[in-house]
Structure formats: structure tokens, C-alpha cells
């Protein structure tokens, strides 16, 4: 009988991709990967450390699982990811009964750790660094029209509030030929869209040679990331390319040209702002001010006027005043973001910001959070309403979760569209959908061809 593994994931898309790659690796070693936790005799929790709330959720889940071993003798419970890297061996004190824990660089060790834990070995915590060139698992398990692909690991930007450089290490880029082979293999297996992942993805290739003896760019791109987009665009059958997360420093004229001129590259970018106050941006060590952010947006929109921009915002950063919060609010309206993810500031131990006074009350953080979310809801409603009557290209993803008689998909600008499927329609098809109405979150339409 096969040992069955369930992986529970908290955090970002990088974590989702790590979980999938680990699942593929364990599958290759003979383990069965299950979406059902209750049937698994091995449960691995992939943790996040970006905010305290994310750590609290992961710790709570791990404690429930280890406590449940009293009624599930022989079950193995492990942890992986950023929180493990931050806590080190202290995680064994916080989660009694944990069988193993590995940091982000040690995912390749999981098959051996699971095997040993099933055999009854003592708990192991492995947070060793592999240096700048780890060889992470790159397999895939999901079956669908879209896939995540890692292109850059770690981060070297040093934002004052961020724990990522400490837990994932300095940035390093995968060789471009390896990425192209992975994407070509995914497309051969039916994938139509890939999303390229990196903590600051447009920094790809800036700190090392990722091209070797590869031929020069046919379109004259000199920067590594636009060259990568160009190389992937040449893969026959790849309909769409997305990438995340962005940084204003990467919004160069070449990137704007790549989005404009390479047909598979989607007109959509997640471009974290964090604050609309220059003083806050300085304290956050973001490396730009309002003017530089606006210039980056202007370059992108000059080439692709319909590009959709989404963002991250932090409210209640140390010493943020009401006036500075209002600067953020006004700047978000000026840029007219299609969507925004708003977070209440959470001090992370070991970061420079954790030494600053956390002097904005929890109540005020919540108020500011709600104000920005309400503003964004009004903006998103206005942006979606303007699309009523338009006919859009939609990548078909399958049945709608809310209504099984309807299907759902996404536009090039990452808008969710719900529609009744045409006869013979399949997941992964590209449909032309005329938008008939808009809700606050999605578009409702009908297939026209």
C-alpha cells in the first residue's frame, strides 16, 4: 500500500509553486499525493513568514496535526518553507511532536526525510543554505491550462519591513535554457499559459549570466528579462505569458516594448506600491518615490494603454500619519489600479522596521485598511463596468465554483469572466466572450465564437 502525502500551503504563489514541485518529487519517489488531508498518513505544511498572521495560522495548523497523532499513530507531520528558515530548531519547541522541518533551500531532501520519519527516526530540522545556486525541484503535478514557473529565487532589495531576504537568501536566476525547456515541456503537456515567478521578477539575470552562448535577441533586446520573454514567446502553442511580482525599477523601455510587441505577453502586471508617501517609501527602503513609480506606469501605458495594474499596499507602517495615509489614498486613485491587496503592517523580527516604533494603533490600521478596500471596490466596479459590451479573449479554465452550469476563464488583463460553455468547449480553449454585465468581482458574458 502506498504512503499518501497531503501538502497544505500558506502564503504566496512562490509557496504554491514550491508545494507543487515537492509533490512531484515525492510522487517520483513512489508516494501518492492526495488533496484530502484526512486520508493522508504524511502531512506537510508549507509555511509563510511574511506576516505574523501567516505564521500564526501555520503554527496553529501544525499543532492541531501533531496533537491529532494521538488518534492517528504512525502519521508523520512535517513543515517546510520560510517560517522554518526563520525559526530554525525553535520550531520543535513551538510544535511538540513535529517529525521534520526544512527551509526553502532544502526541499530536495524531503523524500529522504519522509522515509526516515515513517521509519521512526528522531525529529530533524534542516535549514542549510545551498549557496547561490541551489537545484530546487522543478516538477509539476497540476493538470490544467496554466502553470507557475520559477525563474528567480531569493531577493536582494532589502526593504526595511521584509523578511524574505533573510529566509530565502540573496537573489539568483535560473539559466534561460533550463526555463525554456521546462516551459516547452509544459506546453507539450497541454499548458496554454505560464506565470513566471520571482520575488522581484524583472531583476532576472541582472546578477549573473543566464544566457551563456545563446544567440543574440532577434528583436534586439539587451536586458535579460525581456530576452527571456522573447525566447518563451517563440514556443509554439504557448498562448499567454504572465509574470510576478514587479518592481518599478524593472519597468524599463525594453520591458514596455516586450509587453507591446510579443503577442503571448499579457497586458497585466502586479506592481507593488506599498505607500503613496515619499517619506514612507524612504523608510520602507523601496528604492523609488512617487514620481519614479508614476514614470514606470507611464512607460508601460505608453506602449500598452489597456494594461491592467494591480498592487500591494501596507497601512500603519511605523510613524505613518493621517496625511501620509491620505497621500496613499489619493495616489491609488491617480494610478487607477485594477485591484489592490491591502495589508496591516506587521513587524517581522530581525528586520530594520522592527526596530522602529509600531505606533499606529491596531484600530487605526484596521480603519485605514477598510477605507482603502472600499475605495478599491468602487474603482474595480467602475473599471469592470466599462468593459460591458466589449468582446474579449478568454482562456477557458473550467466550471465556475459557484454555478456548475457556467464556466469561467480569464482575460489577458486577468479579469474573471463567467459564461455558459459552447458545445464541445474544453478546458484550455480560447473563447471570444461578449461581456453582458459586470459585478464587483467579475464579468458575465456569452460566447460569440
Secondary structure, DSSP 8 states (H G I E B T S, - for coil): ---EEEEEE-S-HHHHHHHHHHHHHHHHTT-EE-S-GGG-SEEEEEE--SSHHHHHHHHHHHHHHHHGGGTSTT-EEEEEEHHHHHHTTHHHHHSTT--EEE-GGGGGGHHHHHHHHHTT---EEE----TT-----------SSEEEEE-EES-----TT--HHHHH-S-EE--HHHHHHHHHHHHHTT--EEEEE-TTGGGTTSSS---TT----TT---SHHHHHHHHHHTSTT--EEEEE-B-GGG--HHHHHHHHH-TTB-SEEEB--B-S-HHHHHHHT-S--HHHHHHHHHHHHHH-TT-EEEEEEEES-TT--HHHHHHHHHHHHHHT-SEEEEEE----TTSGGGGS---S-HHHHHHHHHHHHHHHHHHHHHHHHTTTT-EEEEEEEEE-SS-TTSEEEE-TT--EEEEE--TT--TT-EEEEEEEEE-SS-EEEEE--
